[in-house]
């Protein structure tokens, strides 16, 4: 009721102001009445927000679960090489740490396929997923399937939320933690990635309807140096600080993934999570590995014969004393790891470039005997991933095949190596903390487009940003100059040059100031927000405000310079301009949306927002200039057009200069030759090919082992076979 009354009062007052004429006191009365109407509208809007549906955390959780289910199902498909049937049902054991209620073990034992059913019976819902590393190295359980288990848990819990309500899983990359509380981290992710309104995010967090799934705790700190003890490193690490924060979140539900020896080092200094279930993934058995290969690659007699030496090595005990036995033992050990098992299946279904035929899997035994199997498989992974999705002769290429056809293996390796080296450089070491830029910690695992610019050199990108902004400022003043020059006398031209110089100097100062910002603010285009009651009310509010402001400014300037303009044209132009600008403000804002933000969306939406504002302000320039020229030529008209015309390019350039798209463009210019122009599209293709995976609004390498391998090899190995 209050909202409707505010809108009606505002419209009536504006109509009376126009119909009654604009005498000396009429504009003031109209403005005062308009402000009163706007105030009533704001109060009504705030009242609706206090009682609106976003205050119901259960309804928000249902909507969030739908988004999570779609995103995590896609992530799981990418991790499994595009086939959800290709999952290896790795078994796991569970140990309770503290007062934890665990379910009874089923007759066949627990497996990753049933991890959601297991988790629902854990009380409290606190879980740590580790591998089954038994060696001495810090990476003995790398590739054990921790991330696959976490993503499977997220996908299954989100899909079953409607039938079995509970906390909605939200996957977080541990390396992206900035040091705040878990509640602040969740708030940032829910608003920035999952596109909830701040009030909605706060409601579900307070009701503990969000399950944070923190993946990759071991990736927060670089592996300890041989000369330092793991306990010393763990006590001072970011991972230890993160676990302290998780402990402080008690008794809220939380899930972590970490490598075994990293978590053991943290536990040695008392940093383990209290009151939690520790889930240890078991190695893949020889029979499981053989069954997986038979299903994936040895599915007909011809391929079975090729893979027979490997299948026999996996299913029979090695004979001591022979070279073949050393290869068999090494292969059995390597292929108990799910990641290396999928690598072997993918790489050895690719063709040998020397012979043009499928590679011989028996060579895996020789590489295993020499201890170089891991590096050998990683050398061939990128090329094999591209070739595996290439279109077959005579077949119409599917979507993924089109991505493969556009990828060159050598260029793909080279570009990915640049990104991998950047991520590795961001990681903390025993000698220095994690790399920070302008007060923000750079991620050691996340590839986020608008956060990559420090890769090209901080000062270099900022200088390019400033130089490009100054050039854009100069170009943005050209339309005003051209329009003013037409029909102007000598005195007007002199005044024009002076005023444009002032505008240009201001824009140049704005460009330099915006380039000095460490992290520019993100604008986002969200037209879907107008479909909600809140978004519609906000749009009406912006339209009325902009129409009133435009009418007041335009009337004031025209009246001051004695330009006779009829009330009809004046009110029509002002209302039209206010309508367009108000709609622009209404759609360029944060708010709920039907889907979550993907890695490409932030830069694209920021660019769309800037373009919308630019086009709207150009329209303002044209309409106001046309109104002035049609009613009176001469100096007064020139001044009015210059004043209103310079405002549009000023604001337009300011949006471009200070926003994320301009900084991202400066980064691409500085990285030309080292990264492709269309970097986002390139990374999206790599994701579709299974080389990268999606984590929120970022990409990650499919496995940290692959990232570290690429970081030390800037060029594709010449002859990996």
N, C-alpha and C positions, 0 to 999 in steps of 0.2 A: 504493500500500500504506500509506504513512504517513498519507495523508489519511483513508483508511477506518478505520485504527486510531484516529486522533484522534476521529472522530465516534463510533465504538463506545464508546471509553473515556468520553467525555463523557456519552453517554446512560446508560451503566451506572452511573456515579457519581451522576447525578441520580436515577435510579430507586432506588438503594440509599439515598440520602438521604431520599427520601419513604417508602420502605417501612420503614426502620428507626426512624422517629420523629424528631422535632425536639426533642431534649433540649438541654442546655446546650452540648454540644460538637458535636452533629450538624450544625448549620448551618455552623459554621466548616469542618468536614471537607468538607461538600458544596461550599462555595465554593472551597476550595483545590483539590479534585479537578476542579471545573468549570474553574478557571483553567488547570490543567494540560492538560485536554483542549483548551481553546481554543488554548493555546500550540502543542500538537501540530498542530492543524488549520491554524493560521497558517503554521507551518513547512512543512507539506505543500503548502499553497497556493502559497507562494513557490517551492518546488521545482518545482511543475508549471509556474508562469509562466516559470521559467528555461529549461524544455525544451519549452514549449508551441508550438503551430503558428504563433502570431503572430511568432515569431522567424524565420520563413521569409519574406524580403522578396519573393520572386517570387510566392508565394501571395497576399500582401497586395496586390501590384500588380495581379494579375488581378482581385481583388475591387474595388479602387479603380477600375479601368478600366471595369467594368460600371456603376458609379455615374456616372462622368464622362460616359460615352456617353449615358445617359438625360438628364442635365441639360443637356449642351451641344446635343443634338439639339433639345430644347425651346427653348433660347435662340436657336438658329439659326432655328427656325420663327418665333419672335416678331420677330426682326430682319428677316425677309423678308415680314412682313405676314401670317403664317399659312400661307404656301404655300412649301414647300421647292423647288418647281419654278420659283419666281420669282427665282432667283439670277441675277445678271448675271456672266458669266464674264469678269471683268476680267483683263486681261493684266498681266504684271509683268516687269521687268528685274532682274538680280541683279549685285551688285558684291562682290568679295571684299576684305575689309580684314584684312591680315595673312595668315598661313599657314592658308588655308581651302581645302578640296577641294570644288569645285562640280560638279554633274552637267552633262553636255552638254545644250545647248538642243535640244528636239525640233523637228521641221520646222515645226509650227504655232506655236511659241513656248509659253511657260508661261502658265497661267491659274489663277485662284483655285480652280477646281474640282479641280485636280491639285496643290494646295499640299502635301498630306500626302505624296504620292509624291515631290515635290521635296525636302521636308525630310528624309526618310529617307536621302537620298543626300548630305546636307551633313555634312561632318566638319571640326571638331567641331560638334555640334548647337546652334550659337549663331546667332541670327537677329534682325535688326531690321527691322520692317515700317514703311515710311514711305509718304507719298503722293507725288504728282507735282506739287506746287505750283510754279508758275513765276512767280507774281506777286510783289508786294512785301509783301503783308500776311502777318501771322503765321498767318492762318487760311485761306490759299489752298487748302490740301488738306483742309480740314474736310469730312467726308463722302465721302472718297475710297474708303472701304470697308476701312479698317484693322481695325476691330473685326469686321466680317463675315469677313475673311480669318483673323483669329485664332480666332474661334469655329469656322469651318469646319475649320481645322487641328486644333483640340482634338477636335471631334466625330469626324473621320475617323481620327485617330490612336487614339482610345479605342475606336472600333468595330473597328478592325483589329488591336487589341493581341493577341488570341488567336492570330491567324495569323502576325503579325509582332511578337513581343515587343520592348519597348523602354521608355523612360521614359514614364510616364503623364502627360499634360498636365493641369495644374491652373491655371486662370485666376485671376489676382490683379488687383485694382483698384489701380493705382499710387497713387491718392489716399488709399488706406487704409493705406499703409505708415507704421508708427509710429517708424521710425528704427533698428530692430535689424538683425541680420544676416539674410541670406536664409534660412538654415537655421531660425532662430527664427520667421521669418514663415511659412515652409512648415509648421513644426510646429504653429503656432497655427491655421492654416487646415485642416490635415488632421484635427486633433482637434476643433476647434470647428465646422467646416462639413461636412467629409466624414465625421465620426463614426468616425474610427479611434481605437484606443486609443493612448495616448502611446508605448508601446513599439513598436507597429506603425508609427506615423508615423516614429519615430526610425530604425527599421530600413530603411524604403524610402528615406529621405533619405540615410542613410549609404551605401547601395548605389547612389545616384544613379539611382534608378528613378522619380524625379518630375521632370517637365519644367515649371518655372515659366513661365507665359505672362503677362507683366506688361503689362496693357492700359492705355493712356492716360497715358504718361509726361508728355506735354505738358499734361495737366490737373492736374498737381501744383502748378503755379505759375500765377498769373494773368498774362495777356498783359502784356508790358512796356509801360510808359508811353512816349509819343512822345519824351519828353525823355531817356530812358535808352537806352544801347546794349544790344543783346541779349547781347553778350559779358559785360558787367558783371553783368547779371541772372543769366545762366546759371552764372557761376562761383560765385555765392552761393546758388543755388537748391536746393530739395529734390530736384529732378530730377538735379542734378549729384551730390548725395550718394547718390542711389539708384544711379546708374551706377557710382560708386565701389564701392558694395557689390556690384553685379553683377560688376564686374571682379575683386573679391576672391573671388568664387565659382568662378573658373576652376579646372579646365577643365570644370566642370559645364555641362550643356546649359541654355539659357535662350532665351526669345523675348520681344521687346519690341515695342510699337507706339508710335509717336510721330509728330507732325507734322514735316514736312520742315524748316521753318525753325527750329523749336525744336531739332531734333537737330543741324542745322548750327551753331547758336549754341553748343551744348554741345561739338561737335567743335572749334570754334575755340579753346576754352580747354582742349583736351586731355581732355575728359570722355567721349569716345565709347567704346563697348564694343570691346575688343581681340579679335582673332582671331574675326571674325564675318562673316556674309554679310548685306549690306544689300539688302533686297528693296524695290524701288520700284514701287508700283502705277501702272499707266498710266491715262490718262483714258479714259473711255468714248468710243468713236468715234461719229460720227453714224449710221453704219449699225447699230451695236449698239443705240444708243438707239432708233432707229426700229423695229428688230426687237422690242425689249422692249415698246414701246408697242403695236405691232400684236398682240402675244401677250396683253398684259394688259388693254388697254382698247379697242383698235380691232379687235376680233375679228369683227365682222360689218359688212355694208355701211353700216348706219345710223351706227354708231360710227366707222367708218373715214372717213365723210364729215365728221363733226364734227372729227376729229383731223387731217384732211388738211392744213390750213395748217401745223401743227406738224411733221408728217412731211415735208412738202416743205422746210421750213426746215432740217431736220436733214440731209437727203440732197442738197441742192443748195447750191452756193456762192452767197452773197448778192450782189445787184447793187449796186454802189457808188452812193451819192448819194441814195437814197430813205430815208424814215422807216422803211418796212418793212424796209429792209436793216439799219438800226441794230437793230431788234428781232430780226431773224434772227440777226445776229452775237451779240447778247447772249444769245439763247436757246440757240444752239449752244454757247456757252461755259458757260452755267449747267447745261445738261443733259448735259455730259460728266462731271458729278459724280453718282455712283450715288445718293447720299442725296437730292439735289434732283430727280433723275429719278423716283425712287419717290414723292417728295412730290407732284410734278406729276400723276402718274398717279392717286394717291389723291384729291387735293383736287378735281380736275376730273372725277371720276366721281361727285361729290356734287351734290345739287340746289341751285340758286340759291334762297335764301329769298324773293327778290322775285318770281320768276316761277313757282317750283315745278317748273321743268324742269332738266335737266342743264346744267351750266355750259358756256359756249362756250370751248373750249381756245384759240381764236384770240386771246383776250384776254391769253394768256401773252406774245404778241409785244409788246403795248403795255407791259406791266409790265417786260419785259426791256429795252425801249428806254429806259424811265425810270429803270432801275437799281434798282427796288424789288421785283424778282421774289422774292428770298429772303425778305424780311419778309412779303410777300403770301402766300406759300405757308405759312409758319409760322403766320400769323394764322388760316389755315383748317384747319390740320392736326388739332387736337384735335376740332373739330366733325365733320370728315370721317371721322376714325377711328371715332367713335361711330356716325355714320350708316351707315358701310360695313358694320357688323356688326349693325345693327338688323334685327329679323325682318321679312320681307316679308309683305304682306297675304295671308292664306290659307295661310301656311306655318307649320308647327310650329317654334318657335324653337329652334335648337341652343344648346349651352352658351354659346358666345361671344355669341350674340344676346341671351340673358338678361342677360348683363353689360351689353350696350349699352343695353338697355331701361331699366336702373336708373340710367343715368348722365345727368345734366343737363349739357349743354355749358358753360353759364355757371358753374355750381357747380364742375364739374370743373376748368375753367380757373383759377378763383379759388383752389381748394385747392392745385393744383399750383404756382401762382405763389408761394404762401407757402413751400412746400418748396424751390422753385428759388432764391428769394431767400436762404433760410437757407444752402443749399449754397454759393452765390456768396460770401456773407459769411464763410464758413469758409476760403476760399482765401487763400493769402498774396499780398501785394502788395509792390512795391518799398519801400513805407513801413513795412510790418509783417510779421511772420512769420505762418504759419498759426495759426488760432485753436485754443487749447488749453483744456481744462477738466479740472481735477483731474489734471493731468499727462499727459493723453491728447490727441493731435491729432485734431481733428474733421475728418471727411472732407469734401471739396469736391465729391464726385460720388455717394457711396453714401447711400441712404435705408435706414437700419437702424432698426427700430422702437424697440428698447430703448436706442438711442443718440441719439434725437431730442429728448430732454427739455431740453437747453440752449436749444432754439428758443423755449420759452415764458419764458425768463429763469431763470437758474440759481437765484437766491435765492427767486424766487416758487415754483418747483417744490419746492425743498427745504422751504420753510415749509409748503406744502400737504401734502407727504409727512409732515412731523412732526405737523401737526394731525390729519390723517387717521389716523395711527398711534396717537395718543393716544386718539382717539374709538374706534378698533377695540379698543384695550386695555381701555377701560371696558366696552364691550359684551361682550368675551370673558369678563369676570368675572361677568356676570349669571347664567349657568347655575349657577356654583358658589354664588352667594348664594342663589338660589332653593332649591337642593337642601339647603343647610345650614339655611336658615330653617325648613324643615319639621321639626317635632318637636324643636326646640331650646329650651332654657330661657333665662332672662334672662342668666345668666352666659355661656352659650355664644354668645348673640347679641352681647354686648359683645366677646368675644374674636374672633368672626367679623368684626366691623366693623374691628377693629384689624389683623387679619391680611390681610383683603382690601385695606385701605388700603396696607399694605406692598407687596402684590403689584401693585396698581395703580400705585404710585409707581415700582416697578421697571420695569413695562412702559412707563410714560411715559418713563423715562430711556432705555430701549432704543429707543423710537420716535425720540427726539431724536438719539441716537447713530447710529442707522441712517440717518436723514435726512441726517446730516452726511457720510456716505460719498459720495464723488464718483461712483463706479460700483459699484452693488451687484452681488453675485455672482449668477451664474445657477445655479438648480437646474434639473434636467432629468429628466423621467420617461422611463425607458428599460426598459419591461418585456421587450423583445426580448432584453435581455442575459441573462435567465434561461434562454434556450434554449442558451446556450453552456456548456461545462464550467466555465469560469472564473466566469461569472455565477451558475451553480448553486451552486458551492462558496462563493462570496461570500454568497449568500442563506442557505445553511445556517449559515455562520459568524455572520451577523447574527441569525438566529433563535435560535441557541443562546445567544449573548451576551445578547440582550434577555430571553430567558426566564430565564436565571440571575440577571440583575440585578433583574428584576421580582420574582422569587421571594424574593430576599434582602431587598429593600427592604420588600415587603409583609409578610413574616413578621416582620421586625424591628419595624415600626411596630405591627402587631397585638399582638405579644408584649409590647412596651413598655407599651402602654395596657391590657393585660389583657383583650383582646377574644378570647373563645374561638371559634376557627374550626377546623373540621375540616380534616384534611390533604387530603382529596379536593377540596373546593371551593377551598381555597387553591392547591393545585397546578394544578387545572384552569383557574382564572382567570389565574394567573400564566403558565401555558404558552400559553393563548390570546392574552393580551395580548402576550407576547413573540413569538409567531408572527406576529401582525399587524404589530407595529412592526418586526420583523426583515425581513419582506417589503417594508415601505415603504422601509426603508433600502436594500434590495437593488435596488429598481427606480428609486429616485431617485439616479441616479449617471450618470457618463459611461461610454461604452463603445461597442463596435462595433454597427452597426445595418445593416439591409439597404439603407437609402437615405440620401442626404445631407440635411442640414438646408436647408429653404427659408426665404425671408424671413419667413413667418408662424410657423415652427415654434418659434423660440426663446421668444417670449413665451407661446405656447400651452402648450408643454411645461413652462415654469417655473410657469405658473398651475396646470397639472394636478398638478405635484409638490407645490405648496403645499396644494392641495385634498386630496390623498391624505394628507399629514401631518396636516392639520387634522381630517379624518374619523377617522383612526386614533387621534389623541389624545383626541378626544371619546369614542370607544369605550372607551378606557382609563379615562376619567373615570367613565363610566356603570357599567362592570363593577366597578370598585373601590368606588364609592359604594354600589352595590347590595349588595356583599358585606358592607360595614361595617354598613349599616342592618339587614340581615337577621339579624345575629348579636347586636348589642347597640345599644340606643338610649342616648342621654345624651351627656355632654360628651366622653368619650373617643372615641365614634363620630364626633361632629361634628369633632373635631380631625383624626382620620384622614382623613375624607372631604374636609375643607378642604385638608389638606396635599396629598393626591393629586389632588383636583379642581382646585386652583389651578395645578398643574403643567401640565395639559393646555392651558387657555387661554393660559397664559404662553408655552409653546413654539409653540402655534398662531399667536398674534399675532406672536411674534417672527419666524416664517417669513414671514408675510404682510408685516410691516413692513419687513423687511430685504431682501426679494427684489425681483426685477425687476418682477413684476406690479404691486406697489404703487407703485413709481416711475412706471411707465408710466401707471397710472390717474391719478396726480397730474398728470402731463403733459397728459392728455386733458382733465381738468377745467380746467386753466389755459388750454388752447387752445380751449375751447368757443366756437363761433361762427366761428373761423378755420379749423378742421379738423373733419372729421366724427367722430362718436363711434366709429364702426367704421372706424377709419383703415386697419387692415390689410386688411379686406375691400375697401375702396375702392381701395387700391393694387393689390391682386390683380386687380380688374376692369380697372384701367388697363393692367396687364401683359397681360391676355388680349386687350385691344383694340389692343395694339401701341404704346401711348404710352410705356410703361416697358419695361425689359428686366431680366432677373435676372442678378446677378453674385454668385455664392456665396450668402450668407445676407442679401443686400441687394438692393434695387432701384436702378436707375439710369434716368435719362431716356434715351430711345431714342437721342438724340444730344446731345452737349454744346451744340450750336448751339440746340437746342430749349430746354434748361435756361436758357441765358443770355437767350434771347428772352422766356421766361416771367418771369424774375426782374425784368425792367424793365417789365413790363406786368401790373399786378395784376388787371386786369379784361379780360374777353373783348372784343376790338375790336368796336365797335358795328356797323360796316358794312365788313367787310374786302373787299367786292366792289364 
